[in-house]
Amino acid sequence: MKKDWYRTSELKGVGGLPTTRQGITARARREKWVSKPVSGVQGKGLEFALESLPPDVQRELVRRAMQESPALPYLVNLVSSEPENDRLAAWMTIYQQLKPQERDDVISLVLRDGIAAFIVRLGIVPRA
């Protein structure tokens, strides 16, 4: 399941973040993370948008989500802070932001026409 918002308690220590609520909140303010109040909770609880978190934190959260997803276990080892995997992390972030119908359309196109046709359709490779 795709998760777009994370509470401070879920972010403690993830990807090098501080281990306290105050530390996370201070960093979020400094780096201008997108936030919203936690619904259904009294007080000043905040949730932060995945897309506004630092890249290392995003990768770690995606890696953890993939470990919990039985459909994608083979990808877990591909996600790391290695530079060559930045494109994979970027693709996963983009894919997560697609609407369900858009995801289905992309997958259907690749399955129907193959990856080469998909790349041509993107305009990356001229048709032969």
Stockholm file with secondary structure:
# STOCKHOLM 1.0

chainA/1-128         MKKDWYRTSELKGVGGLPTTRQGITARARREKWVSKPVSGVQGKGLEFALESLPPDVQRELVRRAMQESPALPYLVNLVSSEPENDRLAAWMTIYQQLKPQERDDVISLVLRDGIAAFIVRLGIVPRA
#=GR chainA/1-128 SS CCCCEEEHHHHTTGGGCCSSHHHHHHHHHHHTCCEEECTTCSSSCEEEEGGGSCHHHHHHHHHHHHHHCTTCGGGGGGCSSCGGGHHHHHHHHHHHHSCHHHHHHHHHHHHHHHHHHHHHHHTSSCCC
#=GC SS_cons         CCCCEEEHHHHTTGGGCCSSHHHHHHHHHHHTCCEEECTTCSSSCEEEEGGGSCHHHHHHHHHHHHHHCTTCGGGGGGCSSCGGGHHHHHHHHHHHHSCHHHHHHHHHHHHHHHHHHHHHHHTSSCCC
//
